[in-house]
Amino acid sequence: MTLDSPAAPQVPGADVTDATLIFNARAGGSANASPDLLVEALYGLGYRPVYRATDDEADLAAALADVRGTVFVAGGDGTVRAAALHLAGRSGVRLGILPMGTANNIGRTLGIEGAPLDVLARYEHARTVPLDLGRVTAPWGEDFFVEACGCGAFADVLAKYDPEEGKSPLRAVQALASTLRGFEPPPLALTLDGRAQPEAACALVEVMNMKATGPRLRLATTADPTDGRLNVIRVDGEQLDGLLTYLAALARDEFEALPSVLSDEARAVGVPYVGQAFHVDGEVRAAQPGVTGTVCIEVWPGALQVLVPPDKEG
């Protein structure tokens, strides 16, 4: 899967009646719907749905191995990401998102918001659009992302927090405090589409496909995951604003407008690797002190097809 990987073929919505429902009962909004109600609603829209219970990655891989038509995923960003990576590059299949998580960064970027049954009703008049993914080749191996990949303060906080230990607001605050207290931005000279950028201390480097990552951190308010490009967000470590300034800018959806923030678009990004921690969506790639190289990040244009309903006013 390289930069020249072909886009997933179009799947005409009017001809697709096969449907598979993936439901994450552990997602934050799962109390607002049930597999039975969603299956009934899918029948009402003219689909022939099959519900597949998935408790782990092996179950999901088995459920999606021979799938055709539309895969409706009821869950949070992690569940949507897992399904998207299984479906990427495959013909005759598309993704329908029923957001039930806490952040729902993927759904929000695509304009898919609301209770699962309400979203499903809007899919009756949905269109199918190509969705980009990001591909990472790094000293630790190969990765793919839906939301973002990056290093710096957020990746270090995430590594300290360790998502594998489960969600905990207290641990999140402790990780934020301890990380920022001793954080020293490393000097990095990125390349954007092969063009070398001046070396600068980077407190944050985020290569974004979606507008937000993590706990709704809207770092790239102009990102469009259907345009064949990635948004590169950098925070100048030598001209840092105060933490409250960054939080206020995030709340106003004006992060990219801050003087210390650089925003670019590129199809390919090279980030020097000096052993620092990275995150790939919500997963941590731990620091490897003493290891050097380059983290190569590319867009995979139109990696899969996704349903996008009209907005609520449409």
C-alpha positions, 0 to 999 in steps of 0.5 A, a space after each residue: 500500500 503505497 502513495 499510488 495505491 488505487 482508490 477503493 471502487 465506488 459502490 452505488 448506494 441504490 444497488 447495495 442491499 447487503 448490510 453487516 452491523 458491527 455493534 460495540 456494546 462497550 461504547 459510551 452511547 450504546 444505551 441509546 440503541 441496541 442491535 435489534 433496533 438497528 437491524 429493524 431500522 436497516 430492514 426499514 431502509 431496504 437492507 438485508 442486514 446481518 448482525 455480527 457480535 464482535 468481542 475482540 480483534 479476531 472476531 472483527 477480522 472474521 466478521 469482515 473477512 468476506 463481507 459485501 455491501 455496507 458495513 454499519 459500525 455502531 461504536 466509537 472512533 476505535 471501533 470505526 478505525 478497526 473496521 476501516 482498516 479491514 475494509 480499506 482497498 477492498 471492492 464492493 464494500 463501503 462503511 456506514 458510521 453510527 457514532 456511539 463513542 465519547 469523542 467521535 472525531 471521525 463522525 464529527 469531521 464527516 458531519 455524522 452526529 446524533 443518536 444512532 437511530 437518527 443517523 441511520 434514518 438519515 442514511 436513506 438519502 446518503 451519498 457515498 464518498 471516498 475516504 482517505 487514510 494515512 500510511 506510516 513507515 517508521 523504524 518500528 514498522 508500518 501503520 495506518 491511521 484514520 485520524 492523525 499521527 504525531 509526536 511531541 507533547 500530545 504523544 508524550 502525554 498519551 504514552 504516559 497515560 497509557 490507553 491500554 490501562 483503560 480510561 481514567 480522568 485522574 490518570 489523564 491529569 497526572 500524565 498531563 502534569 508530569 509530562 509538561 513539567 519536564 517536556 523539552 521540544 526536540 529540534 526537527 527538520 520536516 520534509 513536506 512533499 520532498 521539500 525540506 523545512 527549516 529546523 525548529 524546536 517542535 512542541 507538537 507535530 500532528 499529521 491530521 486526516 480528520 479535524 480532531 484527534 484524541 479527546 476532541 482536540 480540533 487541531 486542524 479545523 480545515 482538514 478534509 479527509 476526502 481531498 487526497 491531502 493531509 494537514 500538518 500542524 506544528 507548534 513552535 517550541 520557542 514561541 509557546 503560548 500559555 496553556 490557557 491560550 491553547 485551551 481557549 483557542 481549541 474551544 473557539 475552534 481557532 487553534 490554527 490561527 495562533 501565532 505559534 502554530 504552523 499549518 500546511 497541507 501535503 501528500 507526503 511528510 517526513 519526520 526525523 525520528 530521534 527515538 521519540 514517542 509517537 501516536 497513531 490514532 489512539 495507539 502509542 508507539 513507545 519511545 526508543 532512545 538511541 534509535 534514529 531514522 525517518 517516519 514517512 507519512 503518506 496519504 492513501 487517497 480514497 482508500 475506502 468508501 463511506 456513507 455520508 448522510 445529508 445534514 440535519 437541515 438537508 
